[in-house]
Amino acid sequence: MNRRRMLQAAALPAAATGLAAPALAQAAPKVSWRLTSSFPRNLDTLYGAATNLARMVSEATDGNFSIRIFAPGEIVPALEARDATSKGFVEASFTASSYSIGTDPAFMFGTVLLFGLNSRQQMAWLYEAGGNDKLNKLLYEKHNVLCWPLISTGAQMGGWFRKEIRSPEDLKGLKFRIGGLAGHVFQRLGSVPQQIAAGDIYPSLERGTIDAAEWIGPYDDEKLGLYKVAPYYYYPGWWEGTGILSLFVNKGKFEELPAAYRSILLTAAAATTSLGLAKYDALNPQALKRLVGAGAQLRPFPQSVLDACYDETTKMHEDYAKADPAYADIYRDMSAFRQDGYQWLQLSEYSFDSYQIRRLRR
């Protein structure tokens, strides 16, 4: 059974699988959507998540539900994708929920909880612990959109720096390309955060307009060439122990879809999310080797820097939680899930991985 048939079988009610082909054809209207991406075509992992979604949906509907993908700037700028979807200018967008924190800080939670969940925990919270339903109900519906994961990047790196970071003092005055609430944390520690789209990061570093930039991880960072203009590659990216990038759909347009199309769309999005994480885990190790071979200098963030960031992040979360009941609800829910999750993972994944790492270093 090919992917198209699998998606059809998953989407259609059991009783419908026995219907004759003409009846199915009658229930399959032609639907054409436009989806604007915040990520450029040269980032095949990210832009490819949107094209994979469109392909799966088309295959599962015999081409009756088509989604045309647009790169940043072809319809709207990269950082305005979600807003364009809310306004109905496009039916859908592929972007980071965190790009919309200027509208509401709680948009950060659709991407990640800072110092929060890892990849498996974030997926479990979204899909199995009611997290995505909570986000839609408390947050996204207020902005005329619905949202689901479209790719998981896994744990991200801490970014590229033109100078070494030895203590929290080195963060003061640092012009750092970093988005979302992590930028707020760095600002509270004296840095100057900048939210810059992917295509503008390299020239900004090269000209010295910024001192450092975080993006995602080795494979995507290599494609942007950041190692050529900022040699120090720091880890971990504590603000994104995972990164969920999302499919936003206009609420009205989604509700107009036939039930089978809705199911196919969400099934394809879930499949694309898992496949994207697998792709990153396959590509990042070799990309990291190439980056080090090209001169990238790996550096861990000093413990004092991580501690300062953790403490300031906790204060920030509490400040936003006091100001907004919805933020508080989501934050408490994710934090509790994190606490319970690590009780398990320290016995399973962590103990296994720690032994393997120690053994393989011998």
N, C-alpha and C positions, 0 to 999 in steps of 0.2 A: 504494500500500500504506500503510495507516495505521499509527500507532505500535504498536497492539496486535499487528497481524500481523507487524510487523518484529521485535518482541520474541519472539513465538512462534517465528519462523523462526530467530532467533539462539539460542534456548534448546534447541530440540528437535534430536536427532540427525538427520542427513540422511535416514537410512532412514525415520525416523518421519514425515517430511513427506508420504509417500505413503500413510499409513494412512487408512482410512475414518473418517469422523467418529464413528461409534459407538465404535470402538476407542479413539480419543482421549478421548472422554467418560468411558469406563470407567477410564482412567488418570489422571483429574483429580479427586482427592478434594477435599472441602470442607475448607479450612483457614482458621481465624480467629485472627489475632494481635492483640495489643495492643502499641502502641509509645508510650512516654512521651517527650516532648520536653523538653529543657532550655530551650527558647526560646519566648517567648510568641507568641500569635496575631497581635499587632499588628506583629510583625516578619515581614512577608510573604515576604521573601527566605529567611529561615531556617526559620520554621515551614512555609513553602511548600515547602521541599525535602522535608520528610517527607510532606506531602500529595501532592506530585507522585510520589514513590516509590509511595505506596499506590495512586494512580490508575493508574500504569503497570502495576503488578503485577496489579491487578484486571482491567484491559483485556486484558492478555496471557493471562489464564487464564479469560476469560469469567465473571469474578466468583467463581471457585471458591477463589481465594486472596485473602482480604480482610485488610487491616491497618487497624485503628482507631487514630487518633492522639489522644493526650491532651496537654493543655497542662500546664505546670509546676503542681504542687500538686493536680491532679485525681486523681492516683494517688500520686505521690511528689514531694517537693520537687525543684527544678531540678537541684541539685547532687548528687542521689542517684540519678540515672537509670541510670548504668552499674551501680552496686551492685545496684539492683533487678533488672537484667537478669542479672547474675551469679548471683543467688540464685533466679532463675526466677520471681520475682514477676510480671514481664512477659516476653514473648517477645523484645522488642526495645526499643531506645532510640535517640534521636538527641541526641547530646551532644558535648562536647569531650573528647577523650581526656585532655587536660591537666587537666581537673577532678579527675582521680583521682591526682594526683601524691602525695597524702597516703598512698595505698596503696603506690605504687611510683613514684619519680621518672621512671623510663623511660616512663611513660604520656605524658610530654610529647612524645615523638618522633612519636606518632600525629597530633599537631596540627602540630608544627613543630620544627625545630632552631633554637634561638636564634642570631641572626647566621648563619643557615644558608641554606637553599635558597629560591629564589623560587618562584612558582607553577608555572611550567613544569618546573623541576627537581624540585620535590616530587612532582608528578604522575608524572614520568618515573621517579623512584626508587621510588615506591610500586607503579606498574603494570608497569614494564618492567625494573627492576633488582632485582626480588625483595624490595623493601622491605616491602611489606604482608605477604608470606609470612613474612618474618623476624619482624615484629612479632607476628603470630599465634602463631608457633612459640615464640619466646623469652619472650613477655610475656602476651598475652591469654589463651591457652589455660590458663595457670596460674590464671586467675581465672574459668574456666568461660564465657568469651565468645569470640566471633570478631568481627572488626571490619573494616569497609571504608569508604573515603571516601563521603560523601554530599553534600558541597558544598565548594567551594574559594572562599574570600573574596577571593583576591588579596592583594596587599600591604596592610597595615593602617596606620592612622594611629597617632600616638603618644599621643593622648588629649587631654582637656580639663583645663585647669589654672586655678585661681583666681588664681594669681600667676605671673609670668614665671620661667623657669628660665634663669639666666645662666651657672652653673658647677656642678660637682659638689657644691659646698657647699650649694646650694639644695635638694639632694635629702635632706639630713639632716633628720629629723623629719617629712618629707612623708608625710601619710596618703593613700596612693594605692590606689585600687581597681584591682588588677591581679592576675590569677590565674597559675597555673602556675609554672614555674621562673623566669620573669621577676620574679615577686614575690620569690623568693629572692635574685636579683641585687640588686634595689633594697634589700632588707633588709641585704645585705652592705655597701651604700653608705650606710646610715644611715636609709633610709626605713622607713615602717611599712605594709607591704602589707596590703590587705584583699581577700578574695574575696567578692564580692557578686553575687547574681543580677541579671539585666538589669532586672527590674521595680523593684529597690530602689536603683538607681544615682542616679536623679534626686533623690529625697527626701534621700538621704544627702549629696549635694552641696549641695542647697538649705539643709539644716540646718547645714552645716559639719561634719558628722560625718567627712567626708573632704575632702581638699584638691584632689584630682584623680582622674580616672577615665579609663581607656581602655576602648573597646568594640570597634568594628570599623572603620568607615569612614564617609564622609559620608552615605550613604543611610540606613543603620541608625541612626547617631548622631543624625541629624536627627529621626528618629521618636521617639527618647527625649528630645528637647528639651534636650540637655545644654548647648547654646550659651547658653541663657537663664541658667544659673547658674555657668558657668565659661567666660570669654570667650576664653582663649588655647588655640588648637588646634595642637598640636605634631605634628611629623613628623620622620623616619619612625618607624613602630612597629617598631624593630629586632628586637623579640622575635617578630614575626610578619611576616617577609618574604612569607609567605603564611599562610593559616590553613585547615587541613583540619578540618572538623567531621564527625563519624563516625556511621555506622550500627553499633551494637553489637547482636549477636544472641546469645541464649543458645545455647551450643554444642550441648547436647542437642537443643533444639528445631530448630536448623538441620539437624542430622544426620537428624532424623526426616522432613524434607521430601522429597518425590519429587525425583529429580535434575533434572527439568525446572523445577520450582519454584525450586530453588536457583539454577539458571542464570538464570531470569527475574529473580529478586530481585537478583542481582549485576549483570546487564545494566542493569536499571533504575537501580540505585545509581550505576553509572558514568555513565549518561546524565544523571542528575540532577546529578552533580558538575560535569560540563562545562557544562551549561546554567546552573547557579548562577553559575559564574565569568563566563560571558557576560552574565548579568543584572547582576552587579555592575559590570562594565566599561561597560555601557550606562547605568546609573543614577547611578553615583557622580559623573561630571563635572557634571551639572546640579545635583545635590544640593549639591556643593561651592560652586557659584555662589550658590545660595540661602542657604547658611550664611554666606558672606562678606557677602552683601547684608543679612543680618539682624544683622550685627555681629561675627561670629566673626573673630578676629585670628589669622591663620596665622603660625606661628613654627617655624623649623627648630631641632631640638636643636643646641646649640653643639657644635663639634668636640670640645671638652674633655669634654663630657658623654658623647658617643658613645664616645670613646676609653676613658674610665673604665668605662663599661658593658661594652665589648668585652673589656677586660682582666679584669674581674671575672667575666664570663661564661665565659671560657676557663678560669680557675682553678676555677670551680664545676664545669664539665664534667669536668675532670681529677679533682677530688675524688670525684665520684660514680662515675667510671669505675674508680678505684682500689678502691672499695668493692663494686662489683657487676660481675661479668664480662659479664652480659647488657647492661647499660647501656654498658659499654665497647665491646662488639661493635657495637651499633647506632650509637653515636656515631662510632666510627672509620669505619664503612661510609658513613654520611651525609656525613661530613667529606671523605672521599676523593671521593665522587660530586660534592660541591660544587666541589672543586678542579678536577676534570676538566671539569665543566660550564661553569665560568667561562672556561676556556681557549677554549671554543667561543663562548660567548655574547658575549664581549668583541669578537669579530670579526663576529658576526652582529647580534643584537638590539641590543646596546649601541651599536655604531658607527652603526647605522641610526637608532636612536632619538635619539642625541645630535645627529646632523646635523639630523634633522627638528625637534627642539626649538630648536636654534640658528637654523635658517632661519625657522621660524614666528615667532620673536621679533623678527625684523627689521622 
